């Protein structure tokens, strides 16, 4: 991983554009200028250490820069352009089922969550919650295609390809409560949230809940 700030790193045929976001390091991986995936790396940054996303070393122009700009704008509170999201879905070359899942996921507004079952129902597969979860785990462009806004039945966080701490952080960043009856998961999810919140001095707000 690169040092602080954002830069462009050339590794064989891949280009990696790093963004230092308020939550931690984010990277856009591209090949010959075409974005292939977004990765969320490093430990999640606690609220007291957060800064405005920065870095000016990514080359101007091209789709790589456009995706990097969209990520920066997300962390500034702006939604990505729907046309860009549609293009990213096409670039991921999904199956027909995955495409439907990602397209519907892209419509979930910031600050809101739905369940895997609800998402399955929206694409006409009411019994397909597990298949939906698998499609979201495959999502190569998290954040911009907001699979973190899909949670488990009863409010559990569910899974996330980039780690449950990142899912919790993104939801918290968007104003979704991580404790109480709204987002309340199983023991493993609860342990992950407690670990993440302990670092921020907020663990007392969820201990003792059932």
mmCIF file of the C-alpha atoms, coordinates in Angstrom:
data_MODEL
# 
_entry.id   MODEL 
# 
loop_
_atom_site.group_PDB 
_atom_site.id 
_atom_site.type_symbol 
_atom_site.label_atom_id 
_atom_site.label_alt_id 
_atom_site.label_comp_id 
_atom_site.label_asym_id 
_atom_site.label_entity_id 
_atom_site.label_seq_id 
_atom_site.pdbx_PDB_ins_code 
_atom_site.Cartn_x 
_atom_site.Cartn_y 
_atom_site.Cartn_z 
_atom_site.occupancy 
_atom_site.B_iso_or_equiv 
_atom_site.pdbx_formal_charge 
_atom_site.auth_seq_id 
_atom_site.auth_comp_id 
_atom_site.auth_asym_id 
_atom_site.auth_atom_id 
_atom_site.pdbx_PDB_model_num 
ATOM 1   C CA . UNK A 1 1   ? 0.000   0.000   0.000   1.00 0.00 ? 1   UNK A CA 1 
ATOM 2   C CA . UNK A 1 2   ? 1.133   3.506   -0.714  1.00 0.00 ? 2   UNK A CA 1 
ATOM 3   C CA . UNK A 1 3   ? 1.799   6.122   1.956   1.00 0.00 ? 3   UNK A CA 1 
ATOM 4   C CA . UNK A 1 4   ? -0.615  8.835   2.962   1.00 0.00 ? 4   UNK A CA 1 
ATOM 5   C CA . UNK A 1 5   ? -2.363  10.745  0.239   1.00 0.00 ? 5   UNK A CA 1 
ATOM 6   C CA . UNK A 1 6   ? -3.401  9.507   -3.180  1.00 0.00 ? 6   UNK A CA 1 
ATOM 7   C CA . UNK A 1 7   ? -1.184  8.450   -6.043  1.00 0.00 ? 7   UNK A CA 1 
ATOM 8   C CA . UNK A 1 8   ? -1.020  6.341   -9.165  1.00 0.00 ? 8   UNK A CA 1 
ATOM 9   C CA . UNK A 1 9   ? 0.972   3.125   -8.964  1.00 0.00 ? 9   UNK A CA 1 
ATOM 10  C CA . UNK A 1 10  ? 1.874   1.020   -12.006 1.00 0.00 ? 10  UNK A CA 1 
ATOM 11  C CA . UNK A 1 11  ? 2.111   -2.730  -11.317 1.00 0.00 ? 11  UNK A CA 1 
ATOM 12  C CA . UNK A 1 12  ? 2.681   -4.763  -14.488 1.00 0.00 ? 12  UNK A CA 1 
ATOM 13  C CA . UNK A 1 13  ? -0.522  -4.194  -16.509 1.00 0.00 ? 13  UNK A CA 1 
ATOM 14  C CA . UNK A 1 14  ? -2.533  -2.837  -13.599 1.00 0.00 ? 14  UNK A CA 1 
ATOM 15  C CA . UNK A 1 15  ? -2.957  0.740   -12.471 1.00 0.00 ? 15  UNK A CA 1 
ATOM 16  C CA . UNK A 1 16  ? -3.899  1.430   -8.860  1.00 0.00 ? 16  UNK A CA 1 
ATOM 17  C CA . UNK A 1 17  ? -5.364  4.832   -7.999  1.00 0.00 ? 17  UNK A CA 1 
ATOM 18  C CA . UNK A 1 18  ? -5.422  5.323   -4.237  1.00 0.00 ? 18  UNK A CA 1 
ATOM 19  C CA . UNK A 1 19  ? -7.849  7.569   -2.395  1.00 0.00 ? 19  UNK A CA 1 
ATOM 20  C CA . UNK A 1 20  ? -7.311  8.472   1.252   1.00 0.00 ? 20  UNK A CA 1 
ATOM 21  C CA . UNK A 1 21  ? -10.946 8.551   2.330   1.00 0.00 ? 21  UNK A CA 1 
ATOM 22  C CA . UNK A 1 22  ? -12.337 9.629   5.714   1.00 0.00 ? 22  UNK A CA 1 
ATOM 23  C CA . UNK A 1 23  ? -12.811 5.937   6.580   1.00 0.00 ? 23  UNK A CA 1 
ATOM 24  C CA . UNK A 1 24  ? -9.529  4.528   5.279   1.00 0.00 ? 24  UNK A CA 1 
ATOM 25  C CA . UNK A 1 25  ? -7.614  3.794   2.105   1.00 0.00 ? 25  UNK A CA 1 
ATOM 26  C CA . UNK A 1 26  ? -9.658  3.030   -1.025  1.00 0.00 ? 26  UNK A CA 1 
ATOM 27  C CA . UNK A 1 27  ? -8.230  1.888   -4.350  1.00 0.00 ? 27  UNK A CA 1 
ATOM 28  C CA . UNK A 1 28  ? -9.483  1.769   -7.913  1.00 0.00 ? 28  UNK A CA 1 
ATOM 29  C CA . UNK A 1 29  ? -7.759  -1.042  -9.804  1.00 0.00 ? 29  UNK A CA 1 
ATOM 30  C CA . UNK A 1 30  ? -7.670  -0.660  -13.582 1.00 0.00 ? 30  UNK A CA 1 
ATOM 31  C CA . UNK A 1 31  ? -6.118  -2.358  -16.588 1.00 0.00 ? 31  UNK A CA 1 
ATOM 32  C CA . UNK A 1 32  ? -5.132  -0.139  -19.508 1.00 0.00 ? 32  UNK A CA 1 
ATOM 33  C CA . UNK A 1 33  ? -7.238  2.645   -17.995 1.00 0.00 ? 33  UNK A CA 1 
ATOM 34  C CA . UNK A 1 34  ? -10.393 0.516   -17.614 1.00 0.00 ? 34  UNK A CA 1 
ATOM 35  C CA . UNK A 1 35  ? -11.543 0.109   -13.983 1.00 0.00 ? 35  UNK A CA 1 
ATOM 36  C CA . UNK A 1 36  ? -11.795 -3.528  -12.904 1.00 0.00 ? 36  UNK A CA 1 
ATOM 37  C CA . UNK A 1 37  ? -12.580 -3.303  -9.202  1.00 0.00 ? 37  UNK A CA 1 
ATOM 38  C CA . UNK A 1 38  ? -12.633 -1.147  -6.093  1.00 0.00 ? 38  UNK A CA 1 
ATOM 39  C CA . UNK A 1 39  ? -10.943 -2.367  -2.930  1.00 0.00 ? 39  UNK A CA 1 
ATOM 40  C CA . UNK A 1 40  ? -11.206 -1.032  0.612   1.00 0.00 ? 40  UNK A CA 1 
ATOM 41  C CA . UNK A 1 41  ? -8.021  -1.547  2.578   1.00 0.00 ? 41  UNK A CA 1 
ATOM 42  C CA . UNK A 1 42  ? -6.367  -1.063  5.905   1.00 0.00 ? 42  UNK A CA 1 
ATOM 43  C CA . UNK A 1 43  ? -8.008  -0.556  9.290   1.00 0.00 ? 43  UNK A CA 1 
ATOM 44  C CA . UNK A 1 44  ? -11.128 1.567   9.397   1.00 0.00 ? 44  UNK A CA 1 
ATOM 45  C CA . UNK A 1 45  ? -10.320 5.068   10.665  1.00 0.00 ? 45  UNK A CA 1 
ATOM 46  C CA . UNK A 1 46  ? -12.094 6.201   13.824  1.00 0.00 ? 46  UNK A CA 1 
ATOM 47  C CA . UNK A 1 47  ? -14.232 9.385   13.662  1.00 0.00 ? 47  UNK A CA 1 
ATOM 48  C CA . UNK A 1 48  ? -11.743 11.471  15.626  1.00 0.00 ? 48  UNK A CA 1 
ATOM 49  C CA . UNK A 1 49  ? -9.049  10.863  13.012  1.00 0.00 ? 49  UNK A CA 1 
ATOM 50  C CA . UNK A 1 50  ? -11.120 11.439  9.894   1.00 0.00 ? 50  UNK A CA 1 
ATOM 51  C CA . UNK A 1 51  ? -10.188 14.022  7.311   1.00 0.00 ? 51  UNK A CA 1 
ATOM 52  C CA . UNK A 1 52  ? -11.659 15.333  4.088   1.00 0.00 ? 52  UNK A CA 1 
ATOM 53  C CA . UNK A 1 53  ? -10.698 13.001  1.202   1.00 0.00 ? 53  UNK A CA 1 
ATOM 54  C CA . UNK A 1 54  ? -7.722  14.354  -0.663  1.00 0.00 ? 54  UNK A CA 1 
ATOM 55  C CA . UNK A 1 55  ? -4.934  13.688  -3.114  1.00 0.00 ? 55  UNK A CA 1 
ATOM 56  C CA . UNK A 1 56  ? -4.290  15.294  -6.464  1.00 0.00 ? 56  UNK A CA 1 
ATOM 57  C CA . UNK A 1 57  ? -1.869  12.863  -8.106  1.00 0.00 ? 57  UNK A CA 1 
ATOM 58  C CA . UNK A 1 58  ? -4.298  10.803  -10.171 1.00 0.00 ? 58  UNK A CA 1 
ATOM 59  C CA . UNK A 1 59  ? -3.923  11.792  -13.852 1.00 0.00 ? 59  UNK A CA 1 
ATOM 60  C CA . UNK A 1 60  ? -6.677  13.955  -15.305 1.00 0.00 ? 60  UNK A CA 1 
ATOM 61  C CA . UNK A 1 61  ? -9.054  12.495  -17.878 1.00 0.00 ? 61  UNK A CA 1 
ATOM 62  C CA . UNK A 1 62  ? -10.144 8.960   -18.543 1.00 0.00 ? 62  UNK A CA 1 
ATOM 63  C CA . UNK A 1 63  ? -12.492 6.546   -16.833 1.00 0.00 ? 63  UNK A CA 1 
ATOM 64  C CA . UNK A 1 64  ? -10.044 5.734   -14.029 1.00 0.00 ? 64  UNK A CA 1 
ATOM 65  C CA . UNK A 1 65  ? -10.059 9.373   -12.960 1.00 0.00 ? 65  UNK A CA 1 
ATOM 66  C CA . UNK A 1 66  ? -13.848 9.524   -13.302 1.00 0.00 ? 66  UNK A CA 1 
ATOM 67  C CA . UNK A 1 67  ? -14.310 6.590   -10.935 1.00 0.00 ? 67  UNK A CA 1 
ATOM 68  C CA . UNK A 1 68  ? -11.742 8.026   -8.495  1.00 0.00 ? 68  UNK A CA 1 
ATOM 69  C CA . UNK A 1 69  ? -13.611 11.348  -8.563  1.00 0.00 ? 69  UNK A CA 1 
ATOM 70  C CA . UNK A 1 70  ? -16.912 9.550   -7.907  1.00 0.00 ? 70  UNK A CA 1 
ATOM 71  C CA . UNK A 1 71  ? -15.430 7.850   -4.843  1.00 0.00 ? 71  UNK A CA 1 
ATOM 72  C CA . UNK A 1 72  ? -14.061 11.141  -3.546  1.00 0.00 ? 72  UNK A CA 1 
ATOM 73  C CA . UNK A 1 73  ? -17.459 12.757  -4.108  1.00 0.00 ? 73  UNK A CA 1 
ATOM 74  C CA . UNK A 1 74  ? -19.209 9.916   -2.258  1.00 0.00 ? 74  UNK A CA 1 
ATOM 75  C CA . UNK A 1 75  ? -17.152 10.696  0.831   1.00 0.00 ? 75  UNK A CA 1 
ATOM 76  C CA . UNK A 1 76  ? -18.102 14.356  0.388   1.00 0.00 ? 76  UNK A CA 1 
ATOM 77  C CA . UNK A 1 77  ? -21.779 13.394  0.540   1.00 0.00 ? 77  UNK A CA 1 
ATOM 78  C CA . UNK A 1 78  ? -22.546 13.303  -3.191  1.00 0.00 ? 78  UNK A CA 1 
ATOM 79  C CA . UNK A 1 79  ? -24.172 10.406  -5.029  1.00 0.00 ? 79  UNK A CA 1 
ATOM 80  C CA . UNK A 1 80  ? -22.415 8.948   -8.097  1.00 0.00 ? 80  UNK A CA 1 
ATOM 81  C CA . UNK A 1 81  ? -23.789 9.682   -11.546 1.00 0.00 ? 81  UNK A CA 1 
ATOM 82  C CA . UNK A 1 82  ? -26.295 6.933   -12.507 1.00 0.00 ? 82  UNK A CA 1 
ATOM 83  C CA . UNK A 1 83  ? -24.748 6.730   -15.950 1.00 0.00 ? 83  UNK A CA 1 
ATOM 84  C CA . UNK A 1 84  ? -21.344 5.958   -14.467 1.00 0.00 ? 84  UNK A CA 1 
ATOM 85  C CA . UNK A 1 85  ? -22.829 3.286   -12.208 1.00 0.00 ? 85  UNK A CA 1 
ATOM 86  C CA . UNK A 1 86  ? -24.577 1.681   -15.185 1.00 0.00 ? 86  UNK A CA 1 
ATOM 87  C CA . UNK A 1 87  ? -21.295 1.671   -17.080 1.00 0.00 ? 87  UNK A CA 1 
ATOM 88  C CA . UNK A 1 88  ? -19.483 0.020   -14.167 1.00 0.00 ? 88  UNK A CA 1 
ATOM 89  C CA . UNK A 1 89  ? -22.143 -2.684  -14.023 1.00 0.00 ? 89  UNK A CA 1 
ATOM 90  C CA . UNK A 1 90  ? -21.614 -3.377  -17.741 1.00 0.00 ? 90  UNK A CA 1 
ATOM 91  C CA . UNK A 1 91  ? -17.823 -3.344  -17.345 1.00 0.00 ? 91  UNK A CA 1 
ATOM 92  C CA . UNK A 1 92  ? -18.074 -6.022  -14.660 1.00 0.00 ? 92  UNK A CA 1 
ATOM 93  C CA . UNK A 1 93  ? -19.546 -8.365  -17.293 1.00 0.00 ? 93  UNK A CA 1 
ATOM 94  C CA . UNK A 1 94  ? -22.102 -9.899  -14.933 1.00 0.00 ? 94  UNK A CA 1 
ATOM 95  C CA . UNK A 1 95  ? -24.475 -12.746 -15.597 1.00 0.00 ? 95  UNK A CA 1 
ATOM 96  C CA . UNK A 1 96  ? -28.077 -11.742 -16.281 1.00 0.00 ? 96  UNK A CA 1 
ATOM 97  C CA . UNK A 1 97  ? -29.014 -12.475 -12.666 1.00 0.00 ? 97  UNK A CA 1 
ATOM 98  C CA . UNK A 1 98  ? -26.090 -10.537 -11.209 1.00 0.00 ? 98  UNK A CA 1 
ATOM 99  C CA . UNK A 1 99  ? -26.845 -7.604  -13.474 1.00 0.00 ? 99  UNK A CA 1 
ATOM 100 C CA . UNK A 1 100 ? -30.412 -7.413  -12.178 1.00 0.00 ? 100 UNK A CA 1 
ATOM 101 C CA . UNK A 1 101 ? -29.173 -7.565  -8.587  1.00 0.00 ? 101 UNK A CA 1 
ATOM 102 C CA . UNK A 1 102 ? -26.587 -4.825  -9.090  1.00 0.00 ? 102 UNK A CA 1 
ATOM 103 C CA . UNK A 1 103 ? -28.990 -2.588  -11.009 1.00 0.00 ? 103 UNK A CA 1 
ATOM 104 C CA . UNK A 1 104 ? -31.588 -2.810  -8.242  1.00 0.00 ? 104 UNK A CA 1 
ATOM 105 C CA . UNK A 1 105 ? -28.937 -2.323  -5.550  1.00 0.00 ? 105 UNK A CA 1 
ATOM 106 C CA . UNK A 1 106 ? -27.810 0.870   -7.261  1.00 0.00 ? 106 UNK A CA 1 
ATOM 107 C CA . UNK A 1 107 ? -31.296 2.327   -6.658  1.00 0.00 ? 107 UNK A CA 1 
ATOM 108 C CA . UNK A 1 108 ? -31.106 2.076   -2.849  1.00 0.00 ? 108 UNK A CA 1 
ATOM 109 C CA . UNK A 1 109 ? -30.815 5.665   -1.545  1.00 0.00 ? 109 UNK A CA 1 
ATOM 110 C CA . UNK A 1 110 ? -28.009 6.806   0.717   1.00 0.00 ? 110 UNK A CA 1 
ATOM 111 C CA . UNK A 1 111 ? -28.931 6.399   4.354   1.00 0.00 ? 111 UNK A CA 1 
ATOM 112 C CA . UNK A 1 112 ? -31.413 3.568   3.741   1.00 0.00 ? 112 UNK A CA 1 
ATOM 113 C CA . UNK A 1 113 ? -31.148 -0.208  3.952   1.00 0.00 ? 113 UNK A CA 1 
ATOM 114 C CA . UNK A 1 114 ? -33.199 -3.134  2.637   1.00 0.00 ? 114 UNK A CA 1 
ATOM 115 C CA . UNK A 1 115 ? -32.901 -6.854  3.326   1.00 0.00 ? 115 UNK A CA 1 
ATOM 116 C CA . UNK A 1 116 ? -31.560 -9.530  1.011   1.00 0.00 ? 116 UNK A CA 1 
ATOM 117 C CA . UNK A 1 117 ? -35.088 -10.925 0.840   1.00 0.00 ? 117 UNK A CA 1 
ATOM 118 C CA . UNK A 1 118 ? -36.561 -7.565  -0.126  1.00 0.00 ? 118 UNK A CA 1 
ATOM 119 C CA . UNK A 1 119 ? -33.981 -7.167  -2.850  1.00 0.00 ? 119 UNK A CA 1 
ATOM 120 C CA . UNK A 1 120 ? -34.747 -10.654 -4.125  1.00 0.00 ? 120 UNK A CA 1 
ATOM 121 C CA . UNK A 1 121 ? -38.427 -9.746  -4.278  1.00 0.00 ? 121 UNK A CA 1 
ATOM 122 C CA . UNK A 1 122 ? -37.704 -6.580  -6.222  1.00 0.00 ? 122 UNK A CA 1 
ATOM 123 C CA . UNK A 1 123 ? -36.025 -8.560  -9.013  1.00 0.00 ? 123 UNK A CA 1 
ATOM 124 C CA . UNK A 1 124 ? -38.810 -11.113 -9.113  1.00 0.00 ? 124 UNK A CA 1 
ATOM 125 C CA . UNK A 1 125 ? -37.010 -13.862 -7.168  1.00 0.00 ? 125 UNK A CA 1 
ATOM 126 C CA . UNK A 1 126 ? -38.717 -13.805 -3.742  1.00 0.00 ? 126 UNK A CA 1 
ATOM 127 C CA . UNK A 1 127 ? -37.050 -17.064 -2.671  1.00 0.00 ? 127 UNK A CA 1 
ATOM 128 C CA . UNK A 1 128 ? -33.629 -16.039 -3.928  1.00 0.00 ? 128 UNK A CA 1 
ATOM 129 C CA . UNK A 1 129 ? -32.125 -14.200 -0.953  1.00 0.00 ? 129 UNK A CA 1 
ATOM 130 C CA . UNK A 1 130 ? -29.085 -16.492 -0.799  1.00 0.00 ? 130 UNK A CA 1 
ATOM 131 C CA . UNK A 1 131 ? -28.428 -16.079 -4.517  1.00 0.00 ? 131 UNK A CA 1 
ATOM 132 C CA . UNK A 1 132 ? -28.758 -12.307 -4.079  1.00 0.00 ? 132 UNK A CA 1 
ATOM 133 C CA . UNK A 1 133 ? -26.229 -12.404 -1.247  1.00 0.00 ? 133 UNK A CA 1 
ATOM 134 C CA . UNK A 1 134 ? -23.829 -14.291 -3.512  1.00 0.00 ? 134 UNK A CA 1 
ATOM 135 C CA . UNK A 1 135 ? -24.243 -11.742 -6.299  1.00 0.00 ? 135 UNK A CA 1 
ATOM 136 C CA . UNK A 1 136 ? -23.531 -8.895  -3.888  1.00 0.00 ? 136 UNK A CA 1 
ATOM 137 C CA . UNK A 1 137 ? -20.442 -10.670 -2.548  1.00 0.00 ? 137 UNK A CA 1 
ATOM 138 C CA . UNK A 1 138 ? -19.194 -10.764 -6.162  1.00 0.00 ? 138 UNK A CA 1 
ATOM 139 C CA . UNK A 1 139 ? -19.804 -7.014  -6.706  1.00 0.00 ? 139 UNK A CA 1 
ATOM 140 C CA . UNK A 1 140 ? -16.465 -5.629  -7.988  1.00 0.00 ? 140 UNK A CA 1 
ATOM 141 C CA . UNK A 1 141 ? -17.385 -1.977  -7.377  1.00 0.00 ? 141 UNK A CA 1 
ATOM 142 C CA . UNK A 1 142 ? -18.498 -1.624  -3.738  1.00 0.00 ? 142 UNK A CA 1 
ATOM 143 C CA . UNK A 1 143 ? -19.451 1.833   -2.440  1.00 0.00 ? 143 UNK A CA 1 
ATOM 144 C CA . UNK A 1 144 ? -20.455 3.095   -5.905  1.00 0.00 ? 144 UNK A CA 1 
ATOM 145 C CA . UNK A 1 145 ? -22.720 0.055   -6.289  1.00 0.00 ? 145 UNK A CA 1 
ATOM 146 C CA . UNK A 1 146 ? -23.870 0.206   -2.650  1.00 0.00 ? 146 UNK A CA 1 
ATOM 147 C CA . UNK A 1 147 ? -24.159 -3.452  -1.628  1.00 0.00 ? 147 UNK A CA 1 
ATOM 148 C CA . UNK A 1 148 ? -23.401 -2.330  1.955   1.00 0.00 ? 148 UNK A CA 1 
ATOM 149 C CA . UNK A 1 149 ? -27.002 -1.060  2.093   1.00 0.00 ? 149 UNK A CA 1 
ATOM 150 C CA . UNK A 1 150 ? -28.375 -4.608  1.963   1.00 0.00 ? 150 UNK A CA 1 
ATOM 151 C CA . UNK A 1 151 ? -28.680 -6.255  5.379   1.00 0.00 ? 151 UNK A CA 1 
ATOM 152 C CA . UNK A 1 152 ? -29.956 -9.490  6.848   1.00 0.00 ? 152 UNK A CA 1 
ATOM 153 C CA . UNK A 1 153 ? -33.476 -10.381 7.854   1.00 0.00 ? 153 UNK A CA 1 
ATOM 154 C CA . UNK A 1 154 ? -34.254 -8.895  11.256  1.00 0.00 ? 154 UNK A CA 1 
ATOM 155 C CA . UNK A 1 155 ? -31.618 -6.219  10.800  1.00 0.00 ? 155 UNK A CA 1 
ATOM 156 C CA . UNK A 1 156 ? -28.396 -8.266  10.978  1.00 0.00 ? 156 UNK A CA 1 
ATOM 157 C CA . UNK A 1 157 ? -25.537 -6.735  9.035   1.00 0.00 ? 157 UNK A CA 1 
ATOM 158 C CA . UNK A 1 158 ? -25.023 -9.793  6.872   1.00 0.00 ? 158 UNK A CA 1 
ATOM 159 C CA . UNK A 1 159 ? -21.795 -10.228 4.939   1.00 0.00 ? 159 UNK A CA 1 
ATOM 160 C CA . UNK A 1 160 ? -19.539 -7.895  2.972   1.00 0.00 ? 160 UNK A CA 1 
ATOM 161 C CA . UNK A 1 161 ? -16.701 -8.778  0.623   1.00 0.00 ? 161 UNK A CA 1 
ATOM 162 C CA . UNK A 1 162 ? -14.494 -6.012  2.023   1.00 0.00 ? 162 UNK A CA 1 
ATOM 163 C CA . UNK A 1 163 ? -14.988 -6.991  5.669   1.00 0.00 ? 163 UNK A CA 1 
ATOM 164 C CA . UNK A 1 164 ? -17.799 -6.434  8.136   1.00 0.00 ? 164 UNK A CA 1 
ATOM 165 C CA . UNK A 1 165 ? -15.934 -3.488  9.720   1.00 0.00 ? 165 UNK A CA 1 
ATOM 166 C CA . UNK A 1 166 ? -16.074 -1.603  6.430   1.00 0.00 ? 166 UNK A CA 1 
ATOM 167 C CA . UNK A 1 167 ? -19.784 -2.344  6.048   1.00 0.00 ? 167 UNK A CA 1 
ATOM 168 C CA . UNK A 1 168 ? -20.449 -1.041  9.548   1.00 0.00 ? 168 UNK A CA 1 
ATOM 169 C CA . UNK A 1 169 ? -18.325 2.034   8.878   1.00 0.00 ? 169 UNK A CA 1 
ATOM 170 C CA . UNK A 1 170 ? -20.060 2.862   5.595   1.00 0.00 ? 170 UNK A CA 1 
ATOM 171 C CA . UNK A 1 171 ? -23.515 2.524   7.130   1.00 0.00 ? 171 UNK A CA 1 
ATOM 172 C CA . UNK A 1 172 ? -22.505 4.643   10.100  1.00 0.00 ? 172 UNK A CA 1 
ATOM 173 C CA . UNK A 1 173 ? -21.014 7.217   7.719   1.00 0.00 ? 173 UNK A CA 1 
ATOM 174 C CA . UNK A 1 174 ? -24.411 7.414   6.011   1.00 0.00 ? 174 UNK A CA 1 
ATOM 175 C CA . UNK A 1 175 ? -26.235 7.838   9.316   1.00 0.00 ? 175 UNK A CA 1 
ATOM 176 C CA . UNK A 1 176 ? -27.554 4.282   9.787   1.00 0.00 ? 176 UNK A CA 1 
ATOM 177 C CA . UNK A 1 177 ? -27.565 3.202   13.475  1.00 0.00 ? 177 UNK A CA 1 
ATOM 178 C CA . UNK A 1 178 ? -25.457 0.141   14.215  1.00 0.00 ? 178 UNK A CA 1 
ATOM 179 C CA . UNK A 1 179 ? -27.148 -0.897  17.437  1.00 0.00 ? 179 UNK A CA 1 
ATOM 180 C CA . UNK A 1 180 ? -30.647 -1.341  18.801  1.00 0.00 ? 180 UNK A CA 1 
ATOM 181 C CA . UNK A 1 181 ? -33.507 -3.009  16.991  1.00 0.00 ? 181 UNK A CA 1 
ATOM 182 C CA . UNK A 1 182 ? -32.744 -1.624  13.521  1.00 0.00 ? 182 UNK A CA 1 
ATOM 183 C CA . UNK A 1 183 ? -29.340 -3.230  12.895  1.00 0.00 ? 183 UNK A CA 1 
ATOM 184 C CA . UNK A 1 184 ? -29.017 -6.188  15.246  1.00 0.00 ? 184 UNK A CA 1 
ATOM 185 C CA . UNK A 1 185 ? -27.252 -9.299  14.006  1.00 0.00 ? 185 UNK A CA 1 
ATOM 186 C CA . UNK A 1 186 ? -25.900 -12.612 15.222  1.00 0.00 ? 186 UNK A CA 1 
ATOM 187 C CA . UNK A 1 187 ? -23.012 -13.205 17.578  1.00 0.00 ? 187 UNK A CA 1 
ATOM 188 C CA . UNK A 1 188 ? -20.280 -12.969 14.935  1.00 0.00 ? 188 UNK A CA 1 
ATOM 189 C CA . UNK A 1 189 ? -21.663 -9.722  13.493  1.00 0.00 ? 189 UNK A CA 1 
ATOM 190 C CA . UNK A 1 190 ? -22.232 -8.335  16.988  1.00 0.00 ? 190 UNK A CA 1 
ATOM 191 C CA . UNK A 1 191 ? -18.636 -9.180  17.952  1.00 0.00 ? 191 UNK A CA 1 
ATOM 192 C CA . UNK A 1 192 ? -17.351 -7.433  14.824  1.00 0.00 ? 192 UNK A CA 1 
ATOM 193 C CA . UNK A 1 193 ? -19.381 -4.310  15.596  1.00 0.00 ? 193 UNK A CA 1 
ATOM 194 C CA . UNK A 1 194 ? -18.287 -4.298  19.239  1.00 0.00 ? 194 UNK A CA 1 
ATOM 195 C CA . UNK A 1 195 ? -14.636 -4.632  18.171  1.00 0.00 ? 195 UNK A CA 1 
ATOM 196 C CA . UNK A 1 196 ? -14.998 -1.773  15.687  1.00 0.00 ? 196 UNK A CA 1 
ATOM 197 C CA . UNK A 1 197 ? -16.945 0.470   18.071  1.00 0.00 ? 197 UNK A CA 1 
ATOM 198 C CA . UNK A 1 198 ? -14.633 -0.243  21.008  1.00 0.00 ? 198 UNK A CA 1 
ATOM 199 C CA . UNK A 1 199 ? -11.839 1.504   19.127  1.00 0.00 ? 199 UNK A CA 1 
ATOM 200 C CA . UNK A 1 200 ? -14.079 4.567   18.900  1.00 0.00 ? 200 UNK A CA 1 
ATOM 201 C CA . UNK A 1 201 ? -15.171 4.588   22.538  1.00 0.00 ? 201 UNK A CA 1 
ATOM 202 C CA . UNK A 1 202 ? -18.793 3.743   21.676  1.00 0.00 ? 202 UNK A CA 1 
ATOM 203 C CA . UNK A 1 203 ? -19.006 0.169   22.902  1.00 0.00 ? 203 UNK A CA 1 
ATOM 204 C CA . UNK A 1 204 ? -21.144 1.118   25.906  1.00 0.00 ? 204 UNK A CA 1 
ATOM 205 C CA . UNK A 1 205 ? -23.968 2.063   23.553  1.00 0.00 ? 205 UNK A CA 1 
ATOM 206 C CA . UNK A 1 206 ? -24.506 -1.528  22.425  1.00 0.00 ? 206 UNK A CA 1 
ATOM 207 C CA . UNK A 1 207 ? -23.333 -3.774  25.262  1.00 0.00 ? 207 UNK A CA 1 
ATOM 208 C CA . UNK A 1 208 ? -26.180 -5.367  27.140  1.00 0.00 ? 208 UNK A CA 1 
ATOM 209 C CA . UNK A 1 209 ? -28.474 -5.393  24.106  1.00 0.00 ? 209 UNK A CA 1 
ATOM 210 C CA . UNK A 1 210 ? -30.228 -8.620  23.107  1.00 0.00 ? 210 UNK A CA 1 
# 
